Amino acid sequence: MRLVLDAMGGDHAPAAPVEGALLFARAHPAHEVLLVGDQARLTPLLGRGRPPANLQVHHASEVVEMDDHASTAFRRKRDSSLRVGFELVREGRADALVSAGNSGAVMAGGLLTLGRLPGVERPAIAALFPALKGGGRCLLLDAGANVDCRPSHLAQFAVMGEAYVRARLGVARPRVGVLSNGEEASKGTPLTREASDLLRRSDLEFVGYVEGKDLFSGDVQVVVTDGFTGNIVLKTSEGVGMGVIGLLRQAIEKRGGLPEKLGALLLQPALAGLRRVVDYAEYGGAPLLGIQGVGIVAHGRSTPRALYNALGAALAMAEGGVQGELTRCIERASVWLPTHQKGKKATDAAVSD
């Protein structure tokens, strides 16, 4: 496989992408990494020695900045690292793209360059959460690609999320829920109620409304919501996870006695394991489901380790036949799943958000 890494995307670019690419290339000599970005800035970061033979630099002179308007910047900056990277995937010269840059631009790039899967109106960012049981993972989508959604969008997210969890995580019959402010059918909004009505007609294992706590219980494996709510849930969960670890360490240090120090020493392996579970760097990146290709959206603050793991996620998705399963499931769902827009109109509507 040949994987593209947007070397200019993210808060710590280009240093973090270069280091992450070096780590991945050395650990996976059978696969290639294409670092796309400003060659004059990237080459010195590769070090004095010869870089791995499976790591190459592909020059791109422009950058889509984090504060750029996503679709406008992608269209106007024709030689940006993100656009050039997606074009390499479209042309068949690469199998997947990873970027820690502007997530809106990643979505716009996927839509404008690769296009949507047939029957999909809006792609969704699919974020994995740790769970206590049920395979130890719960997939939330959309985690930030679409602020405004229709009921049909949420239903499509459910189909894609269920297919992804089966194909990628090996859960035979994932349970699917709609995120709401209570489990009762009377709760929610017109969006969640209409989406639930659609999903009750499906052949999915639909359980109805779920609450925020259910993301971590393991009782449900796929949770769908709009991108505005989903992104808030994602960022809040990241903060809570790291905050709990920090507060626990702070409490131990504040006491400062010998029993506390001994207890902290004994807890170190457990705390390290907990940190790995809640740390976004361990998950690497979230797939953009619904485009005709593999695109991984990494965290803007991604470290080299996070980008190494994001490349691993891209490799697993490109090798695992996930795209084929998504296509089959969306096609099968067409008997009950309505769509309101087709072709270029749907793409333009999506990237204008």
Phi and psi in degrees as a GROMACS rama.xvg file:
@    title "Ramachandran Plot"
@    xaxis  label "Phi"
@    yaxis  label "Psi"
@TYPE xy
-118.215  122.305  ARG-2
-113.944  134.836  LEU-3
-94.1976  132.445  VAL-4
-118.998  120.647  LEU-5
-68.3823  101.816  ASP-6
-75.2437  -11.7624  ALA-7
-105.176  2.19677  MET-8
-96.9385  136.218  GLY-9
114.099  162.48  GLY-10
-66.0967  -27.7177  ASP-11
-111.591  23.6196  HIS-12
-80.3319  150.313  ALA-13
-91.4773  -1.37591  PRO-14
-61.2377  -48.6844  ALA-15
-64.6357  -45.839  ALA-16
-59.7103  -39.4299  PRO-17
-63.7204  -46.4799  VAL-18
-65.6194  -40.5521  GLU-19
-63.1891  -39.1608  GLY-20
-66.0121  -40.0045  ALA-21
-62.6711  -44.1927  LEU-22
-59.2865  -45.2054  LEU-23
-68.6141  -44.1669  PHE-24
-61.4049  -39.5805  ALA-25
-70.244  -33.9183  ARG-26
-82.3273  -19.302  ALA-27
-130.942  70.4874  HIS-28
-64.8872  -16.2314  PRO-29
-82.1386  -7.21561  ALA-30
-122.556  158.11  HIS-31
-109.654  148.488  GLU-32
-121.806  128.713  VAL-33
-106.714  111.996  LEU-34
-85.6904  114.692  LEU-35
-104.837  121.652  VAL-36
169.262  -167.489  GLY-37
-69.9415  110.096  ASP-38
-59.663  -36.4941  GLN-39
-64.636  -29.3449  ALA-40
-88.4131  -28.789  ARG-41
-81.425  -41.5377  LEU-42
-56.4913  -46.3731  THR-43
-61.6835  -27.6786  PRO-44
-75.9389  -13.9  LEU-45
-76.8889  -9.5038  LEU-46
93.1873  174.157  GLY-47
-76.8453  -35.0096  ARG-48
-75.132  172.082  GLY-49
-72.5378  129.125  ARG-50
-67.8052  163.62  PRO-51
-54.9322  146.358  PRO-52
-63.626  -23.1706  ALA-53
-93.1028  14.6528  ASN-54
-119.454  123.962  LEU-55
-129.411  155.426  GLN-56
-106.532  129.847  VAL-57
-115.744  117.937  HIS-58
-71.2605  137.51  HIS-59
-145.431  130.086  ALA-60
-88.8219  -14.9282  SER-61
-117.66  163.281  GLU-62
-131.557  133.218  VAL-63
-84.4859  110.739  VAL-64
-76.2825  161.228  GLU-65
-64.3659  -30.0434  MET-66
-97.7954  8.18483  ASP-67
-71.5443  150.733  ASP-68
-68.1337  123.204  HIS-69
-54.328  -63.1408  ALA-70
-69.6089  -36.0057  SER-71
-64.0517  -45.9012  THR-72
-64.216  -40.5598  ALA-73
-63.8393  -39.5861  PHE-74
-71.148  -41.5773  ARG-75
-81.5719  -36.4568  ARG-76
-88.857  80.7664  LYS-77
-72.2715  -17.8965  ARG-78
-112.143  27.9468  ASP-79
-72.9796  154.071  SER-80
-59.3411  -36.2097  SER-81
-69.134  -46.3175  LEU-82
-65.8495  -44.9031  ARG-83
-60.8177  -39.5109  VAL-84
-62.8257  -45.398  GLY-85
-65.0467  -35.4498  PHE-86
-65.9254  -33.742  GLU-87
-63.4291  -38.3534  LEU-88
-68.3225  -44.8918  VAL-89
-60.3272  -38.91  ARG-90
-79.0384  -1.82888  GLU-91
80.4136  11.9589  GLY-92
-90.5236  -4.09273  ARG-93
-150.221  158.744  ALA-94
-104.317  -16.1767  ASP-95
-165.066  158.929  ALA-96
-127.644  140.334  LEU-97
-123.047  132.684  VAL-98
-144.485  137.012  SER-99
-101.87  14.4615  ALA-100
-84.5515  -157.825  GLY-101
-54.1438  111.502  ASN-102
-65.916  -34.0634  SER-103
-63.0829  -38.1343  GLY-104
-70.0731  -33.2532  ALA-105
-63.1779  -43.6113  VAL-106
-63.9043  -46.1471  MET-107
-60.4907  -40.9167  ALA-108
-64.3356  -41.8678  GLY-109
-62.0228  -41.8241  GLY-110
-69.9339  -48.6695  LEU-111
-74.1688  -29.1949  LEU-112
-96.4006  -47.4533  THR-113
-97.1564  -29.0832  LEU-114
85.9632  171.827  GLY-115
-92.4208  153.147  ARG-116
-64.6807  143.491  LEU-117
-55.4639  130.62  PRO-118
90.3462  -4.1983  GLY-119
-103.494  124.4  VAL-120
-85.6358  -41.1301  GLU-121
-135.232  128.13  ARG-122
-67.3129  161.701  PRO-123
-136.396  144.363  ALA-124
-84.2347  124.869  ILE-125
-108.21  110.378  ALA-126
-105.734  133.44  ALA-127
-88.1284  137.105  LEU-128
-117.331  146.963  PHE-129
-71.5529  142.799  PRO-130
-134.196  154.083  ALA-131
-73.5707  -26.4614  LEU-132
-151.778  -167.532  LYS-133
66.3411  34.8911  GLY-134
95.6886  -6.70378  GLY-135
80.4854  8.61451  GLY-136
-143.286  147.839  ARG-137
-133.231  134.978  CYS-138
-101.114  123.838  LEU-139
-108.537  129.562  LEU-140
-152.298  133.034  LEU-141
-97.0819  139.53  ASP-142
-100.97  17.929  ALA-143
147.511  0.283867  GLY-144
-80.155  -32.0628  ALA-145
-130.029  109.472  ASN-146
-70.1126  -44.9311  VAL-147
-106.739  130.027  ASP-148
-131.152  154.412  CYS-149
-99.0791  162.691  ARG-150
-55.8402  -38.1345  PRO-151
-64.005  -31.3627  SER-152
-64.0634  -47.1967  HIS-153
-62.3874  -37.2557  LEU-154
-65.7603  -40.1793  ALA-155
-65.2414  -39.3032  GLN-156
-58.1674  -40.9118  PHE-157
-62.9073  -43.2872  ALA-158
-62.6973  -46.9086  VAL-159
-67.1943  -40.9595  MET-160
-63.958  -41.8886  GLY-161
-63.115  -42.9303  GLU-162
-64.8342  -40.6782  ALA-163
-64.1939  -45.3414  TYR-164
-64.5099  -38.7714  VAL-165
-65.9697  -48.49  ARG-166
-75.2883  -36.1788  ALA-167
-95.1627  -37.0051  ARG-168
-106.408  -8.32676  LEU-169
76.2427  21.082  GLY-170
-84.2974  118.763  VAL-171
-64.8552  -40.3115  ALA-172
-139.668  79.056  ARG-173
-63.9266  140.68  PRO-174
-89.8034  136.285  ARG-175
-119.275  136.177  VAL-176
-137.352  159.657  GLY-177
-103.281  127.377  VAL-178
-69.4034  130.629  LEU-179
-148.3  -179.67  SER-180
-93.8519  20.1474  ASN-181
169.61  160.647  GLY-182
-83.6738  -17.9739  GLU-183
-69.3803  143.592  GLU-184
-62.4741  -23.2151  ALA-185
-76.6194  -12.7415  SER-186
-80.87  -175.176  LYS-187
88.825  -161.96  GLY-188
-127.865  170.306  THR-189
-53.6456  -36.127  PRO-190
-62.2964  -49.9447  LEU-191
-69.8826  -35.3699  THR-192
-68.022  -42.8406  ARG-193
-68.8515  -38.277  GLU-194
-63.2598  -39.938  ALA-195
-64.4459  -39.7974  SER-196
-59.5218  -41.8296  ASP-197
-63.4879  -44.7875  LEU-198
-70.2421  -24.4458  LEU-199
-67.8997  -20.7324  ARG-200
-85.3731  -7.29956  ARG-201
-85.0398  174.579  SER-202
-98.6207  13.9182  ASP-203
-76.8407  160.919  LEU-204
-83.2054  73.8511  GLU-205
-87.8779  127.177  PHE-206
-105.244  -1.7381  VAL-207
94.6827  -147.936  GLY-208
-72.8781  143.346  TYR-209
-130.595  160.196  VAL-210
-105.122  172.151  GLU-211
-56.7984  -36.0551  GLY-212
-63.3843  -24.9258  LYS-213
-71.837  -14.9927  ASP-214
-61.3742  -29.0628  LEU-215
-106.795  -10.5387  PHE-216
-75.0106  -31.4015  SER-217
89.807  0.951615  GLY-218
-75.4106  -16.7859  ASP-219
-137.02  143.736  VAL-220
-106.911  -15.7493  GLN-221
-135.723  126.986  VAL-222
-126.107  129.271  VAL-223
-113.93  146.204  VAL-224
-163.084  175.359  THR-225
-75.8731  161.235  ASP-226
-67.2029  -27.8605  GLY-227
-65.0588  -52.5794  PHE-228
-65.1824  -43.4794  THR-229
-61.5216  -39.0446  GLY-230
-69.2683  -36.8866  ASN-231
-64.4219  -43.2567  ILE-232
-59.9799  -44.9372  VAL-233
-61.1937  -50.8312  LEU-234
-68.6792  -37.0286  LYS-235
-63.6936  -42.7626  THR-236
-64.1159  -39.8681  SER-237
-60.239  -44.8579  GLU-238
-65.6167  -41.5059  GLY-239
-64.6252  -44.556  VAL-240
-58.7203  -50.6716  GLY-241
-72.5963  -30.4007  MET-242
-65.9934  -40.0779  GLY-243
-61.6451  -44.2029  VAL-244
-62.9124  -44.5088  ILE-245
-64.0799  -41.6369  GLY-246
-66.3756  -37.5295  LEU-247
-64.5351  -45.2766  LEU-248
-64.4019  -39.574  ARG-249
-63.3335  -41.2326  GLN-250
-64.7577  -39.1043  ALA-251
-66.2751  -44.594  ILE-252
-66.7865  -33.2655  GLU-253
-67.3323  -38.2288  LYS-254
-67.5954  -47.4642  ARG-255
70.8649  2.22517  GLY-256
-81.2784  170.466  GLY-257
-62.2806  -43.292  LEU-258
-59.9751  -39.8261  PRO-259
-66.3622  -41.1347  GLU-260
-64.8534  -40.9196  LYS-261
-65.644  -40.897  LEU-262
-63.4314  -41.558  GLY-263
-62.5071  -38.9689  ALA-264
-63.0879  -42.909  LEU-265
-68.0487  -28.8719  LEU-266
-82.1221  -12.0937  LEU-267
-52.7479  -47.6868  GLN-268
-62.067  -39.5116  PRO-269
-66.7876  -42.0394  ALA-270
-65.1213  -37.7013  LEU-271
-64.0327  -40.2849  ALA-272
-65.7412  -40.0035  GLY-273
-64.9669  -40.7574  LEU-274
-60.3321  -40.4722  ARG-275
-64.3269  -34.304  ARG-276
-69.7281  -40.5402  VAL-277
-94.9963  -9.15485  VAL-278
-79.8375  124.236  ASP-279
-59.4812  -27.6164  TYR-280
-62.3781  -28.1128  ALA-281
-71.4595  -26.7454  GLU-282
-88.7832  -19.3783  TYR-283
78.7883  -68.845  GLY-284
-164.318  167.943  GLY-285
-109.711  132.927  ALA-286
-70.9302  144.504  PRO-287
-92.8334  98.509  LEU-288
-84.7609  135.012  LEU-289
116.053  -5.71274  GLY-290
-99.0588  161.314  ILE-291
-87.6812  66.2834  GLN-292
161.448  178.53  GLY-293
-103.987  118.42  VAL-294
-128.978  128.662  GLY-295
-114.1  125.541  ILE-296
-97.279  110.872  VAL-297
-92.1514  161.405  ALA-298
-64.8459  141.105  HIS-299
-58.9022  -28.9384  GLY-300
-93.0732  18.2491  ARG-301
-55.1302  133.424  SER-302
-89.0385  172.044  THR-303
-54.842  -39.8521  PRO-304
-64.4153  -40.5205  ARG-305
-62.8664  -41.1757  ALA-306
-72.2152  -32.5985  LEU-307
-58.3592  -46.0623  TYR-308
-69.8056  -32.2825  ASN-309
-65.4699  -39.997  ALA-310
-63.5927  -36.7715  LEU-311
-64.2546  -39.1663  GLY-312
-65.3689  -39.8596  ALA-313
-63.9915  -42.3771  ALA-314
-62.4215  -45.9778  LEU-315
-62.5944  -39.6522  ALA-316
-71.4114  -39.0733  MET-317
-67.5049  -34.7344  ALA-318
-83.9629  -24.168  GLU-319
-87.5832  1.43672  GLY-320
70.8098  23.1912  GLY-321
-65.6986  -39.3937  VAL-322
-60.0779  -42.3011  GLN-323
-62.1111  -39.4816  GLY-324
-68.149  -39.29  GLU-325
-60.7937  -45.216  LEU-326
-61.9296  -44.6881  THR-327
-63.7699  -41.3105  ARG-328
-70.8822  -39.9087  CYS-329
-64.2034  -40.532  ILE-330
-64.933  -42.487  GLU-331
-65.4506  -32.4169  ARG-332
-78.2725  -6.59975  ALA-333
-62.6049  -19.0611  SER-334
-69.8816  -23.6868  VAL-335
-124.37  -10.1323  TRP-336
-100.372  109.364  LEU-337
-78.0604  151.326  PRO-338
-128.08  145.79  THR-339
-108.551  -18.5076  HIS-340
-130.929  151.181  GLN-341
-134.09  151.816  LYS-342
59.7967  -141.027  GLY-343
-61.4484  -33.7457  LYS-344
-59.1133  -44.6745  LYS-345
-65.5227  -40.9324  ALA-346
-64.062  -45.6147  THR-347
-62.0802  -40.2445  ASP-348
-64.145  -40.8419  ALA-349
-67.029  -45.5972  ALA-350
-79.1104  -10.6059  VAL-351
-82.9359  -13.4403  SER-352
